[in-house]
Amino acid sequence: MTMNLRSQLGEQPVDVIETLFACHDRMRRAARQAERLATEPGVPEGEVREGAASLVAYFRVALPQHQADEDLSIRPRLHEIDVPLETREALAQMSEQHVRFERELEDVLPLWEALARDGSRLAAMPSWFGAVATRLREELEEHLALEEETIYPAVRHYLSADSEAVILREMRGRRRQYESELRLLQPDARV
């Protein structure tokens, strides 16, 4: 059974699990958007550009941050304590899947970048473009289920509230660091 700890619409997630579930909601939306962009005919050119740009932003920035949350903040803490073998195996599988997603995205990210610049190029995408988007969505769903059904309940069950609070601070720190770096890249940034 999937944990259902999501905060109400419009509310800021208050703990690490709610924050992770909010990330998963965004990941699911991005994966559906990628599939729609690649498989539905007749998407208006402006929508193609905007959709592709948001996919690039999500999969280049937000997804790596989320993976770091899990690989750098959650996995080591669960490995430090005596968790069941099922949880240890799920943690290893999670990290392996993160690496696989990175490799798969290497092929599709340049295509989304091209579409973000010129939405009319959608018709010229390679024949495998739609299949990759569908496979990405399916693999992400399987991956998210593993985390939601095995790893996140282990976080809640085995880690203390103090550990969870530290993880949440680390997660928020990653996002603040990115926002600061992004501001420096803006043309009107003052250094």
C-alpha positions in Angstrom: 0.0 0.0 0.0 1.3 3.5 -0.9 1.7 5.9 1.9 -0.6 8.9 1.5 1.0 11.7 3.5 0.7 14.5 1.0 -0.2 18.0 2.2 -3.3 19.8 1.1 -3.2 21.5 -2.2 -1.3 24.8 -1.9 0.2 24.0 1.4 4.0 23.8 1.8 5.1 20.2 2.7 5.9 20.1 6.4 8.2 17.1 6.7 10.6 15.0 4.7 8.1 12.4 3.6 5.6 15.0 2.4 8.3 16.9 0.6 9.4 13.7 -1.2 5.8 12.9 -2.2 5.5 16.4 -3.6 8.6 15.7 -5.6 7.1 12.5 -6.9 3.9 14.3 -7.9 5.9 16.7 -10.0 7.9 13.9 -11.4 4.7 12.1 -12.5 3.4 15.3 -14.1 6.7 15.8 -16.0 6.8 12.2 -17.2 3.2 12.4 -18.5 4.0 15.7 -20.2 7.0 14.1 -21.9 4.9 11.3 -23.1 2.1 13.6 -24.3 4.6 15.8 -26.1 6.2 12.8 -27.9 3.1 10.7 -28.7 0.1 13.0 -29.2 -0.2 14.5 -32.6 -1.2 18.1 -33.2 0.3 19.7 -30.1 0.5 23.5 -30.9 4.1 24.7 -31.5 4.0 27.2 -28.6 2.9 24.4 -26.3 5.7 22.2 -27.6 8.3 24.9 -26.8 7.0 25.6 -23.4 6.5 21.9 -22.5 10.0 21.0 -23.7 11.6 23.9 -21.8 9.8 22.8 -18.6 11.0 19.2 -19.2 14.6 20.4 -19.6 14.4 22.4 -16.4 12.8 19.5 -14.5 15.0 16.7 -15.7 18.3 18.7 -15.7 17.7 20.4 -12.3 14.9 19.1 -10.1 15.4 15.4 -10.8 19.1 15.4 -9.9 18.3 17.3 -6.7 15.7 14.8 -5.7 18.0 11.9 -6.5 20.7 13.6 -4.3 18.1 13.8 -1.5 17.7 10.1 -1.6 21.2 9.0 -2.4 23.1 11.5 -0.2 20.7 12.1 2.7 18.4 9.1 3.0 20.3 6.1 1.9 23.4 6.6 4.1 21.3 7.1 7.2 19.3 3.9 6.6 22.5 2.0 5.9 23.9 3.1 9.3 21.2 1.3 11.2 19.8 -2.2 11.2 17.0 -2.1 8.6 15.6 -5.3 7.0 17.3 -6.9 4.0 14.3 -5.9 1.8 15.0 -2.2 2.6 18.7 -2.5 1.9 17.9 -4.2 -1.4 15.4 -1.5 -2.3 18.0 1.2 -1.5 20.5 -0.4 -3.8 17.9 -0.8 -6.5 16.8 2.8 -6.1 20.4 4.1 -6.6 20.9 1.8 -9.6 17.7 3.1 -11.2 18.9 6.7 -10.6 22.0 6.0 -12.6 20.0 4.3 -15.4 17.6 7.3 -15.6 20.6 9.6 -16.0 21.9 7.5 -18.9 18.5 7.4 -20.6 18.0 11.1 -20.3 21.3 11.8 -22.0 19.7 10.9 -25.3 16.4 12.7 -24.9 17.4 16.0 -23.1 19.1 17.4 -26.3 15.9 16.7 -28.2 13.8 18.5 -25.6 16.3 21.4 -25.7 15.9 21.6 -29.5 12.1 21.6 -29.2 12.3 24.3 -26.5 14.1 26.5 -29.1 11.9 25.5 -32.1 8.6 23.7 -31.5 8.2 23.0 -35.2 11.0 20.4 -35.0 8.6 18.0 -33.3 7.7 16.3 -36.6 11.4 15.7 -37.2 12.1 13.8 -34.0 13.6 10.4 -34.3 11.2 7.4 -34.5 12.3 6.3 -31.0 11.3 9.6 -29.4 7.8 8.5 -28.4 8.9 5.0 -27.2 11.6 6.6 -25.0 9.1 8.9 -23.4 6.6 6.1 -22.7 9.4 3.9 -21.3 10.6 6.7 -19.1 7.1 7.2 -17.7 6.6 3.5 -17.0 10.0 3.1 -15.4 9.5 6.2 -13.3 6.2 4.8 -12.0 7.9 1.5 -11.0 10.7 3.4 -9.4 8.4 5.7 -7.5 6.3 2.7 -6.2 9.5 1.1 -4.9 10.4 4.3 -2.9 6.8 5.0 -1.7 6.1 1.4 -0.7 9.5 0.4 0.8 12.0 3.2 1.4 9.8 6.0 2.6 8.0 3.9 5.2 11.5 2.8 6.4 12.5 6.4 6.8 9.4 7.0 8.9 9.8 3.8 10.9 13.5 3.7 11.5 14.8 7.3 11.5 14.2 9.6 14.4 12.4 12.9 14.0 15.7 14.7 14.5 17.2 12.7 11.6 14.2 13.5 9.4 14.6 17.2 10.3 18.3 17.2 9.3 17.4 15.5 6.0 14.8 18.1 5.3 17.3 20.9 6.0 19.7 19.3 3.6 17.0 19.0 0.9 16.1 22.7 1.3 19.8 23.6 1.3 20.3 21.9 -2.1 17.4 24.0 -3.5 18.7 27.2 -2.0 22.1 26.6 -3.4 20.7 26.0 -6.9 18.5 29.2 -6.7 21.6 31.2 -5.7 23.6 29.8 -8.6 20.7 30.5 -11.0 20.5 34.1 -9.9 24.2 34.6 -10.7 23.6 33.4 -14.2 20.9 35.9 -14.9 21.9 38.7 -17.3 21.0 41.4 -14.8 22.7 39.8 -11.8 25.0 42.1 -9.8 28.1 40.4 -8.5 
